[in-house]
Amino acid sequence: HRANIVRHYLLPLLYLSYFPYSCPLLVTTMQLNLQKNVGLAQKQATVTPAFNVRGNVARKVQAGSNAAARRASSVVRAVDAPEKAAKQFGVFRLSYDVNNEDKEMMKNWKKTINVAVTGASGMIANHLLFMLASGEVYGKDQPIALQLLGSERSYEALEGVAMELEDSLYPLLREVSIGIDPYEIFAGADWALMVGAQPRGPGMERSDLIQKNGQIFQTQGRALNEVADRNCKVVVVGNPCCTNAFIAMENAPNLPRKNFHALTRLDENRAKSQLAMKAGKFYTSVSRVAVWGNHSTTQVPDFLNAKIGGLPAMNVIRDNQWFKDQFTPKVAMRGGALIKKWGRSSAASTAVSVADSIRSLITPTPPGDCFSSGVCSDGNLYGIQEGLNFSFPCRSKGDGDYEICNDFIIDDWLRMKIKAAEEELIQERDCVSHLIGREGGACAIGPNTPDTSVPGEK
């Protein structure tokens, strides 16, 4: 015991007392180790102030400080519990010396936007993040800061994603932050791409999946409501995406309801592909393709209003039974067919469709065309019950906003299919009424209810 006291306490004191010139080396080593753990070495001009900042923040947190101190306390928590911290990786070209070529390239750049991505260590995000960082989505003049949300289980994988982004040297990528707290990751977000959701496990009923993911999107919706930019655009990918978007929207009253989108663009892209192949045309000749309703097997890919080469699709493909009996189910079942062939879900094409959805909002829609998105049904002219997240044909002026197209023809067959999709979304809404502060909703989805989940997403 005495030997331990001498070794651990007295010898260090003697070292510090008799070798003062060694102190700077010892302190510097300690500081650099702390910086490495926190991942903020690039943001600190000197090492010594870092100790002071952390000490001050720690005292504020212990005293119960305000929200600003709570956000700053992530620096302290990064040391104590890195899996729970909002960890910040390298800040890219924010305040540093640039040469004349860099200045020429950067002078026309826009203000940096903050893009939060959930499920950021998953397969879809693995494709999507590099498209975002490269400028392929928001444009070659749009700097971007990525704020990546994961879970405790996926935290190390999230670190790996951030490292790969750093190593890719994208000029437009200004910052990468990772964490597991949505209140930290959504802070100041201009866009929230909600990719993450719990997958359906063996034996899990569809109603159970709706409940499990509903709780996730309730929490994340509340976080968006509190800390995101007031005009934040939200794109929900995690399934059931329309109902998840509805839950997030209802829990974020501080954000415009029309800013919440559910991803049905993948269904639209699949529909365009099938029409182009059947007609023997290139896909760019296919336009005005809408997907109505839900991202499920009740979805309604609209061939009545679609055009191929500027002509009605039904005039180019003269086979009405093909449209009803093959085209519609083939689009809905495409994900399952892909899994049978490849053994995995459609991560890459989903990421592409997310990028397409964003570009459709920030690029003017060509005259006479449209894009599909699950949006708030308030004020629609098609008789769909208000308050749902329902996929409609939309158009945009390119300012991030949109309007529902009101010039689509609806025949009896199309109306019947759309009505079935509406009833399904009403059922899903009633199952999550307790998550949006409404009482009395009875969930009618049970073991005997037909399973309309998209194949591959069950």
Kinemage of the C-alpha trace (Angstrom):
@kinemage 1
@onewidth
@group {chain A} dominant
@subgroup {mainchain}
@vectorlist {calphas} color= white
{ca his a 1} P 0.000 0.000 0.000
{ca arg a 2} L 2.825 2.395 0.880
{ca ala a 3} L 4.569 1.555 -2.367
{ca asn a 4} L 1.425 2.436 -4.318
{ca ile a 5} L 1.132 5.791 -2.529
{ca val a 6} L 4.741 6.617 -3.380
{ca arg a 7} L 4.355 5.470 -6.997
{ca his a 8} L 1.033 7.168 -7.770
{ca tyr a 9} L 1.119 10.316 -5.635
{ca leu a 10} L 4.519 11.289 -4.255
{ca leu a 11} L 6.636 10.626 -7.353
{ca pro a 12} L 4.410 12.748 -9.656
{ca leu a 13} L 4.528 15.602 -7.133
{ca leu a 14} L 8.308 15.387 -6.936
{ca tyr a 15} L 8.467 15.323 -10.734
{ca leu a 16} L 6.410 18.490 -11.024
{ca ser a 17} L 8.324 20.229 -8.196
{ca tyr a 18} L 11.875 19.505 -9.321
{ca phe a 19} L 11.456 19.483 -13.120
{ca pro a 20} L 9.395 22.582 -13.975
{ca tyr a 21} L 10.545 22.529 -17.580
{ca ser a 22} L 8.764 19.199 -17.983
{ca cys a 23} L 5.364 20.644 -17.073
{ca pro a 24} L 4.532 22.145 -20.469
{ca leu a 25} L 5.222 18.775 -22.101
{ca leu a 26} L 3.033 16.932 -19.593
{ca val a 27} L 0.170 19.418 -19.888
{ca thr a 28} L 0.389 19.493 -23.661
{ca thr a 29} L 0.223 15.693 -23.826
{ca met a 30} L -2.843 15.631 -21.604
{ca gln a 31} L -4.499 18.341 -23.649
{ca leu a 32} L -3.861 16.661 -26.977
{ca asn a 33} L -5.282 13.397 -25.675
{ca leu a 34} L -8.390 15.223 -24.532
{ca gln a 35} L -8.697 16.906 -27.913
{ca lys a 36} L -8.434 13.564 -29.663
{ca asn a 37} L -11.239 12.102 -27.563
{ca val a 38} L -13.532 15.017 -28.201
{ca gly a 39} L -12.703 15.343 -31.894
{ca leu a 40} L -12.473 19.135 -31.809
{ca ala a 41} L -8.745 19.722 -32.255
{ca gln a 42} L -9.248 21.727 -35.443
{ca lys a 43} L -11.643 24.157 -33.767
{ca gln a 44} L -9.305 25.213 -30.936
{ca ala a 45} L -6.603 27.770 -31.501
{ca thr a 46} L -4.574 26.743 -28.426
{ca val a 47} L -4.665 23.858 -26.033
{ca thr a 48} L -4.752 25.623 -22.678
{ca pro a 49} L -8.039 27.531 -23.280
{ca ala a 50} L -9.677 24.196 -24.091
{ca phe a 51} L -9.256 23.175 -20.484
{ca asn a 52} L -10.721 26.461 -19.324
{ca val a 53} L -13.706 26.211 -21.644
{ca arg a 54} L -14.507 22.688 -20.567
{ca gly a 55} L -14.128 23.586 -16.920
{ca asn a 56} L -16.486 26.542 -17.284
{ca val a 57} L -19.043 24.502 -19.186
{ca ala a 58} L -18.908 21.734 -16.602
{ca arg a 59} L -19.644 24.200 -13.821
{ca lys a 60} L -22.556 25.667 -15.778
{ca val a 61} L -24.061 22.248 -16.390
{ca gln a 62} L -23.739 21.294 -12.734
{ca ala a 63} L -25.446 24.534 -11.758
{ca gly a 64} L -28.339 23.881 -14.145
{ca ser a 65} L -27.734 26.413 -16.900
{ca asn a 66} L -29.850 27.540 -19.821
{ca ala a 67} L -30.325 25.857 -23.213
{ca ala a 68} L -27.204 27.434 -24.700
{ca ala a 69} L -25.046 25.927 -21.963
{ca arg a 70} L -26.776 22.603 -22.495
{ca arg a 71} L -25.733 22.616 -26.125
{ca ala a 72} L -22.197 23.591 -25.167
{ca ser a 73} L -22.089 20.784 -22.604
{ca ser a 74} L -21.749 18.308 -25.452
{ca val a 75} L -18.022 19.077 -25.263
{ca val a 76} L -17.927 17.749 -21.711
{ca arg a 77} L -20.110 14.740 -22.466
{ca ala a 78} L -17.859 13.833 -25.377
{ca val a 79} L -15.119 13.062 -22.850
{ca asp a 80} L -17.293 11.207 -20.357
{ca ala a 81} L -19.542 9.286 -22.775
{ca pro a 82} L -18.490 9.576 -26.423
{ca glu a 83} L -21.345 7.382 -27.597
{ca lys a 84} L -23.829 10.009 -26.402
{ca ala a 85} L -22.047 13.101 -27.662
{ca ala a 86} L -22.625 15.276 -30.664
{ca lys a 87} L -19.170 14.715 -32.037
{ca gln a 88} L -17.823 17.159 -34.560
{ca phe a 89} L -15.301 16.189 -37.173
{ca gly a 90} L -13.101 18.445 -39.251
{ca val a 91} L -14.411 21.840 -40.249
{ca phe a 92} L -13.625 22.322 -43.895
{ca arg a 93} L -12.358 25.628 -45.266
{ca leu a 94} L -14.326 27.938 -43.011
{ca ser a 95} L -11.603 30.320 -41.870
{ca tyr a 96} L -8.206 29.611 -43.336
{ca asp a 97} L -5.821 30.880 -45.958
{ca val a 98} L -6.968 30.321 -49.519
{ca asn a 99} L -5.168 30.924 -52.766
{ca asn a 100} L -6.482 33.010 -55.631
{ca glu a 101} L -7.935 30.002 -57.453
{ca asp a 102} L -9.897 29.041 -54.349
{ca lys a 103} L -11.185 32.587 -53.956
{ca glu a 104} L -12.323 32.669 -57.566
{ca met a 105} L -14.163 29.372 -57.126
{ca met a 106} L -15.764 30.360 -53.818
{ca lys a 107} L -16.822 33.930 -54.542
{ca asn a 108} L -20.138 32.861 -56.074
{ca trp a 109} L -20.920 30.227 -53.483
{ca lys a 110} L -24.143 30.474 -51.530
{ca lys a 111} L -24.534 30.518 -47.770
{ca thr a 112} L -23.840 27.139 -46.170
{ca ile a 113} L -26.945 25.055 -45.471
{ca asn a 114} L -27.304 22.590 -42.610
{ca val a 115} L -28.604 19.170 -43.659
{ca ala a 116} L -29.497 16.665 -40.942
{ca val a 117} L -29.677 12.985 -41.901
{ca thr a 118} L -31.056 10.261 -39.636
{ca gly a 119} L -30.112 6.613 -39.979
{ca ala a 120} L -26.830 7.979 -41.253
{ca ser a 121} L -24.850 4.753 -40.901
{ca gly a 122} L -27.340 2.709 -42.946
{ca met a 123} L -27.149 1.555 -46.546
{ca ile a 124} L -29.427 4.238 -48.004
{ca ala a 125} L -27.496 7.005 -46.276
{ca asn a 126} L -24.222 5.447 -47.401
{ca his a 127} L -25.234 6.244 -50.975
{ca leu a 128} L -27.029 9.499 -50.231
{ca leu a 129} L -24.412 11.284 -48.118
{ca phe a 130} L -21.773 11.298 -50.833
{ca met a 131} L -24.275 12.626 -53.359
{ca leu a 132} L -25.072 15.447 -50.937
{ca ala a 133} L -21.431 16.252 -50.195
{ca ser a 134} L -20.418 16.274 -53.867
{ca gly a 135} L -22.897 18.994 -54.825
{ca glu a 136} L -24.928 16.612 -56.974
{ca val a 137} L -28.134 17.404 -55.087
{ca tyr a 138} L -28.108 21.034 -53.976
{ca gly a 139} L -25.787 22.347 -56.664
{ca lys a 140} L -22.110 22.975 -57.300
{ca asp a 141} L -22.284 26.401 -55.654
{ca gln a 142} L -23.983 25.282 -52.439
{ca pro a 143} L -21.730 24.592 -49.427
{ca ile a 144} L -23.197 22.079 -47.014
{ca ala a 145} L -22.798 21.066 -43.373
{ca leu a 146} L -23.867 17.492 -42.640
{ca gln a 147} L -25.377 16.677 -39.243
{ca leu a 148} L -25.622 12.901 -38.894
{ca leu a 149} L -27.893 11.123 -36.422
{ca gly a 150} L -27.366 7.529 -35.370
{ca ser a 151} L -27.842 5.349 -32.312
{ca glu a 152} L -25.601 4.053 -29.535
{ca arg a 153} L -25.394 0.727 -31.338
{ca ser a 154} L -24.323 2.335 -34.617
{ca tyr a 155} L -22.069 5.047 -33.204
{ca glu a 156} L -18.758 3.528 -34.296
{ca ala a 157} L -20.144 2.948 -37.776
{ca leu a 158} L -21.221 6.590 -37.774
{ca glu a 159} L -17.654 7.595 -36.967
{ca gly a 160} L -16.520 5.541 -39.932
{ca val a 161} L -18.977 7.324 -42.225
{ca ala a 162} L -17.669 10.689 -41.036
{ca met a 163} L -14.092 9.571 -41.619
{ca glu a 164} L -14.914 8.515 -45.179
{ca leu a 165} L -16.535 11.876 -45.839
{ca glu a 166} L -13.416 13.614 -44.551
{ca asp a 167} L -11.176 11.472 -46.727
{ca ser a 168} L -13.231 12.238 -49.838
{ca leu a 169} L -12.124 15.908 -49.824
{ca tyr a 170} L -15.353 17.401 -51.133
{ca pro a 171} L -14.784 21.176 -51.467
{ca leu a 172} L -18.429 21.981 -50.709
{ca leu a 173} L -18.507 19.931 -47.509
{ca arg a 174} L -17.934 22.437 -44.733
{ca glu a 175} L -18.605 20.397 -41.632
{ca val a 176} L -19.556 16.922 -40.414
{ca ser a 177} L -21.228 16.413 -37.036
{ca ile a 178} L -22.365 13.088 -35.607
{ca gly a 179} L -24.433 12.194 -32.560
{ca ile a 180} L -27.367 10.265 -31.135
{ca asp a 181} L -29.358 13.176 -29.686
{ca pro a 182} L -31.877 14.611 -32.200
{ca tyr a 183} L -31.994 17.870 -30.242
{ca glu a 184} L -28.299 18.376 -31.035
{ca ile a 185} L -28.257 17.031 -34.579
{ca phe a 186} L -31.389 18.916 -35.718
{ca ala a 187} L -30.180 22.239 -34.287
{ca gly a 188} L -30.402 24.878 -37.029
{ca ala a 189} L -31.223 22.284 -39.704
{ca asp a 190} L -32.421 23.741 -43.016
{ca trp a 191} L -33.233 20.247 -44.287
{ca ala a 192} L -33.965 17.078 -42.329
{ca leu a 193} L -33.710 13.843 -44.305
{ca met a 194} L -35.284 11.247 -42.033
{ca val a 195} L -33.920 8.013 -43.437
{ca gly a 196} L -33.717 5.981 -40.247
{ca ala a 197} L -36.547 3.758 -39.023
{ca gln a 198} L -36.875 0.446 -37.248
{ca pro a 199} L -37.131 -2.458 -39.688
{ca arg a 200} L -39.851 -5.018 -39.338
{ca gly a 201} L -38.624 -7.997 -37.345
{ca pro a 202} L -39.716 -11.644 -37.549
{ca gly a 203} L -43.271 -12.093 -36.354
{ca met a 204} L -43.867 -8.357 -35.992
{ca glu a 205} L -47.343 -7.270 -36.998
{ca arg a 206} L -47.770 -4.251 -39.247
{ca ser a 207} L -49.550 -2.390 -36.437
{ca asp a 208} L -46.567 -3.052 -34.139
{ca leu a 209} L -44.190 -1.593 -36.712
{ca ile a 210} L -46.377 1.504 -37.029
{ca gln a 211} L -46.324 1.931 -33.251
{ca lys a 212} L -42.573 1.404 -32.880
{ca asn a 213} L -41.639 3.834 -35.617
{ca gly a 214} L -44.371 6.216 -34.531
{ca gln a 215} L -42.604 6.695 -31.217
{ca ile a 216} L -39.333 7.428 -33.007
{ca phe a 217} L -40.918 10.054 -35.248
{ca gln a 218} L -42.829 11.576 -32.355
{ca thr a 219} L -39.522 12.204 -30.570
{ca gln a 220} L -37.789 13.456 -33.691
{ca gly a 221} L -40.740 15.671 -34.616
{ca arg a 222} L -40.570 17.322 -31.202
{ca ala a 223} L -36.847 17.878 -31.633
{ca leu a 224} L -37.416 19.506 -35.026
{ca asn a 225} L -40.084 21.671 -33.468
{ca glu a 226} L -37.696 22.954 -30.823
{ca val a 227} L -34.345 23.399 -32.544
{ca ala a 228} L -34.616 23.217 -36.359
{ca asp a 229} L -34.773 26.268 -38.607
{ca arg a 230} L -38.347 27.570 -38.727
{ca asn a 231} L -38.542 26.872 -42.468
{ca cys a 232} L -36.849 23.463 -42.308
{ca lys a 233} L -37.837 21.114 -45.123
{ca val a 234} L -38.387 17.522 -43.979
{ca val a 235} L -38.206 14.441 -46.229
{ca val a 236} L -39.257 11.188 -44.532
{ca val a 237} L -37.870 7.972 -46.008
{ca gly a 238} L -38.271 5.526 -43.114
{ca asn a 239} L -41.389 3.393 -43.477
{ca pro a 240} L -44.306 3.595 -43.198
{ca cys a 241} L -43.158 6.939 -44.568
{ca cys a 242} L -46.514 8.691 -45.062
{ca thr a 243} L -47.693 7.982 -41.524
{ca asn a 244} L -44.241 8.698 -40.073
{ca ala a 245} L -44.235 12.067 -41.855
{ca phe a 246} L -47.729 12.717 -40.488
{ca ile a 247} L -46.573 11.976 -36.912
{ca ala a 248} L -43.506 14.210 -37.241
{ca met a 249} L -45.643 17.006 -38.725
{ca glu a 250} L -48.206 16.841 -35.915
{ca asn a 251} L -45.448 16.997 -33.305
{ca ala a 252} L -43.766 20.019 -34.920
{ca pro a 253} L -46.389 22.793 -34.917
{ca asn a 254} L -43.675 25.455 -35.171
{ca leu a 255} L -42.837 24.283 -38.704
{ca pro a 256} L -45.141 24.784 -41.713
{ca arg a 257} L -47.250 21.670 -42.291
{ca lys a 258} L -46.548 21.782 -46.005
{ca asn a 259} L -42.810 21.410 -45.335
{ca phe a 260} L -43.198 17.701 -44.514
{ca his a 261} L -42.703 15.239 -47.373
{ca ala a 262} L -42.929 11.452 -47.512
{ca leu a 263} L -40.818 9.736 -50.154
{ca thr a 264} L -42.990 8.437 -52.986
{ca arg a 265} L -40.541 9.528 -55.674
{ca leu a 266} L -39.061 6.024 -55.828
{ca asp a 267} L -42.497 4.723 -56.835
{ca glu a 268} L -42.717 7.441 -59.493
{ca asn a 269} L -39.275 6.545 -60.842
{ca arg a 270} L -40.251 2.878 -61.006
{ca ala a 271} L -43.444 3.779 -62.857
{ca lys a 272} L -41.512 5.878 -65.388
{ca ser a 273} L -39.086 3.023 -65.939
{ca gln a 274} L -41.884 0.535 -66.660
{ca leu a 275} L -43.650 2.902 -69.061
{ca ala a 276} L -40.435 3.676 -70.928
{ca met a 277} L -39.522 -0.001 -71.327
{ca lys a 278} L -43.008 -0.977 -72.457
{ca ala a 279} L -43.089 1.840 -75.028
{ca gly a 280} L -39.517 1.238 -76.181
{ca lys a 281} L -38.587 4.841 -75.388
{ca phe a 282} L -35.925 6.474 -73.263
{ca tyr a 283} L -37.142 7.471 -69.809
{ca thr a 284} L -36.651 11.189 -70.461
{ca ser a 285} L -39.602 11.057 -72.861
{ca val a 286} L -41.909 10.012 -69.991
{ca ser a 287} L -43.548 12.850 -68.074
{ca arg a 288} L -46.513 13.770 -65.931
{ca val a 289} L -46.364 10.523 -63.943
{ca ala a 290} L -47.971 10.799 -60.524
{ca val a 291} L -48.244 8.337 -57.666
{ca trp a 292} L -51.320 8.798 -55.494
{ca gly a 293} L -51.875 7.707 -51.923
{ca asn a 294} L -49.583 5.650 -49.746
{ca his a 295} L -46.151 4.094 -50.152
{ca ser a 296} L -47.615 0.600 -49.935
{ca thr a 297} L -49.226 -1.930 -52.249
{ca thr a 298} L -52.306 0.328 -52.333
{ca gln a 299} L -50.274 3.007 -54.120
{ca val a 300} L -51.788 4.277 -57.358
{ca pro a 301} L -49.289 4.938 -60.180
{ca asp a 302} L -51.283 7.147 -62.539
{ca phe a 303} L -51.139 6.032 -66.175
{ca leu a 304} L -54.262 7.991 -67.160
{ca asn a 305} L -52.493 11.364 -66.984
{ca ala a 306} L -49.004 10.140 -67.916
{ca lys a 307} L -47.405 11.157 -71.201
{ca ile a 308} L -44.791 9.557 -73.432
{ca gly a 309} L -43.166 11.812 -75.983
{ca gly a 310} L -45.805 14.445 -75.244
{ca leu a 311} L -48.676 12.056 -76.067
{ca pro a 312} L -51.025 10.361 -73.584
{ca ala a 313} L -49.382 7.133 -72.435
{ca met a 314} L -52.551 5.165 -73.203
{ca asn a 315} L -52.345 6.353 -76.834
{ca val a 316} L -48.755 5.145 -77.107
{ca ile a 317} L -49.258 1.850 -75.260
{ca arg a 318} L -52.613 0.609 -76.538
{ca asp a 319} L -53.181 -2.097 -73.970
{ca asn a 320} L -55.585 -1.108 -71.210
{ca gln a 321} L -55.371 -4.481 -69.467
{ca trp a 322} L -51.587 -4.196 -69.242
{ca phe a 323} L -51.939 -0.902 -67.399
{ca lys a 324} L -54.377 -2.315 -64.848
{ca asp a 325} L -53.197 -5.906 -64.465
{ca gln a 326} L -49.435 -5.628 -64.932
{ca phe a 327} L -48.184 -2.043 -64.742
{ca thr a 328} L -49.786 -1.141 -61.402
{ca pro a 329} L -48.786 -4.277 -59.420
{ca lys a 330} L -45.341 -4.401 -61.032
{ca val a 331} L -44.552 -0.904 -59.740
{ca ala a 332} L -45.851 -1.752 -56.260
{ca met a 333} L -43.958 -5.069 -56.090
{ca arg a 334} L -40.706 -3.850 -57.615
{ca gly a 335} L -38.859 -3.800 -54.289
{ca gly a 336} L -39.706 -7.419 -53.588
{ca ala a 337} L -38.635 -8.497 -57.072
{ca leu a 338} L -35.284 -6.778 -56.560
{ca ile a 339} L -34.699 -8.571 -53.255
{ca lys a 340} L -35.392 -11.949 -54.854
{ca lys a 341} L -32.782 -11.234 -57.525
{ca trp a 342} L -30.110 -9.556 -55.429
{ca gly a 343} L -30.828 -10.530 -51.848
{ca arg a 344} L -30.920 -6.965 -50.534
{ca ser a 345} L -33.252 -3.990 -50.518
{ca ser a 346} L -33.169 -1.080 -52.942
{ca ala a 347} L -30.792 1.223 -51.083
{ca ala a 348} L -29.089 2.883 -54.066
{ca ser a 349} L -32.254 3.656 -56.037
{ca thr a 350} L -33.904 4.917 -52.848
{ca ala a 351} L -31.014 7.328 -52.302
{ca val a 352} L -31.319 8.509 -55.912
{ca ser a 353} L -35.036 9.125 -55.426
{ca val a 354} L -34.349 11.182 -52.283
{ca ala a 355} L -31.953 13.306 -54.329
{ca asp a 356} L -34.586 13.606 -57.076
{ca ser a 357} L -37.179 14.734 -54.528
{ca ile a 358} L -34.929 17.476 -53.203
{ca arg a 359} L -33.988 18.662 -56.694
{ca ser a 360} L -37.682 18.772 -57.634
{ca leu a 361} L -38.253 21.262 -54.823
{ca ile a 362} L -35.280 23.504 -55.582
{ca thr a 363} L -35.580 23.378 -59.394
{ca pro a 364} L -38.550 24.796 -61.338
{ca thr a 365} L -40.859 22.050 -62.596
{ca pro a 366} L -40.986 21.976 -66.426
{ca pro a 367} L -44.296 23.287 -67.828
{ca gly a 368} L -46.960 20.599 -67.880
{ca asp a 369} L -44.931 18.170 -65.780
{ca cys a 370} L -45.153 17.190 -62.113
{ca phe a 371} L -43.409 15.206 -59.395
{ca ser a 372} L -44.838 12.936 -56.707
{ca ser a 373} L -44.521 13.557 -52.988
{ca gly a 374} L -46.406 12.589 -49.865
{ca val a 375} L -47.584 15.952 -48.545
{ca cys a 376} L -50.190 17.376 -46.206
{ca ser a 377} L -53.638 16.942 -47.745
{ca asp a 378} L -55.006 20.200 -46.310
{ca gly a 379} L -56.815 22.237 -48.983
{ca asn a 380} L -56.593 19.647 -51.774
{ca leu a 381} L -59.268 19.711 -54.496
{ca tyr a 382} L -59.519 15.937 -54.996
{ca gly a 383} L -61.762 15.186 -52.027
{ca ile a 384} L -59.041 13.540 -49.934
{ca gln a 385} L -59.654 13.922 -46.217
{ca glu a 386} L -57.611 16.771 -44.776
{ca gly a 387} L -54.934 16.202 -42.170
{ca leu a 388} L -53.334 13.187 -43.846
{ca asn a 389} L -49.951 12.789 -45.470
{ca phe a 390} L -50.996 11.688 -48.954
{ca ser a 391} L -49.034 11.418 -52.175
{ca phe a 392} L -50.150 13.932 -54.810
{ca pro a 393} L -48.795 15.262 -58.100
{ca cys a 394} L -46.947 18.487 -57.274
{ca arg a 395} L -45.089 21.272 -59.029
{ca ser a 396} L -42.523 23.779 -57.760
{ca lys a 397} L -41.146 27.161 -58.736
{ca gly a 398} L -37.733 26.030 -57.508
{ca asp a 399} L -37.806 27.929 -54.224
{ca gly a 400} L -38.221 24.879 -51.994
{ca asp a 401} L -41.982 25.333 -51.918
{ca tyr a 402} L -44.596 23.528 -54.020
{ca glu a 403} L -48.252 23.359 -54.922
{ca ile a 404} L -50.516 20.390 -55.599
{ca cys a 405} L -51.389 20.090 -59.292
{ca asn a 406} L -55.133 20.591 -59.700
{ca asp a 407} L -55.539 19.723 -63.383
{ca phe a 408} L -55.356 15.915 -63.259
{ca ile a 409} L -58.226 13.870 -64.700
{ca ile a 410} L -59.679 11.228 -62.374
{ca asp a 411} L -61.839 8.464 -63.878
{ca asp a 412} L -63.918 5.932 -61.932
{ca trp a 413} L -61.192 3.267 -61.810
{ca leu a 414} L -58.571 5.748 -60.609
{ca arg a 415} L -60.986 7.202 -58.052
{ca met a 416} L -61.699 3.738 -56.643
{ca lys a 417} L -57.991 3.017 -56.218
{ca ile a 418} L -57.278 6.417 -54.668
{ca lys a 419} L -60.142 5.927 -52.213
{ca ala a 420} L -58.662 2.612 -51.040
{ca ala a 421} L -55.308 4.294 -50.409
{ca glu a 422} L -57.035 7.093 -48.485
{ca glu a 423} L -58.870 4.593 -46.259
{ca glu a 424} L -55.604 2.823 -45.494
{ca leu a 425} L -53.925 6.059 -44.428
{ca ile a 426} L -56.909 6.922 -42.226
{ca gln a 427} L -56.502 3.513 -40.568
{ca glu a 428} L -52.818 4.152 -39.953
{ca arg a 429} L -53.569 7.613 -38.580
{ca asp a 430} L -56.091 6.186 -36.113
{ca cys a 431} L -53.471 3.717 -34.879
{ca val a 432} L -51.132 6.549 -33.861
{ca ser a 433} L -53.668 9.037 -32.502
{ca his a 434} L -52.101 8.803 -29.026
{ca leu a 435} L -48.773 9.953 -30.500
{ca ile a 436} L -50.243 13.199 -31.816
{ca gly a 437} L -52.241 14.197 -28.747
{ca arg a 438} L -55.612 12.921 -29.917
{ca glu a 439} L -57.875 10.666 -27.907
{ca gly a 440} L -60.365 8.051 -29.024
{ca gly a 441} L -58.564 6.657 -32.067
{ca ala a 442} L -59.084 2.906 -32.386
{ca cys a 443} L -56.516 0.901 -34.349
{ca ala a 444} L -58.308 -1.331 -36.829
{ca ile a 445} L -55.101 -2.880 -38.178
{ca gly a 446} L -54.727 -6.366 -36.748
{ca pro a 447} L -53.384 -9.841 -37.567
{ca asn a 448} L -56.243 -10.459 -40.001
{ca thr a 449} L -55.856 -7.139 -41.827
{ca pro a 450} L -54.369 -7.561 -45.331
{ca asp a 451} L -50.670 -6.725 -45.218
{ca thr a 452} L -50.079 -3.896 -47.679
{ca ser a 453} L -46.456 -3.191 -46.761
{ca val a 454} L -44.253 -2.820 -49.808
{ca pro a 455} L -42.421 -6.136 -50.404
{ca gly a 456} L -38.903 -5.909 -49.059
{ca glu a 457} L -39.968 -3.403 -46.425
{ca lys a 458} L -41.962 -5.817 -44.279
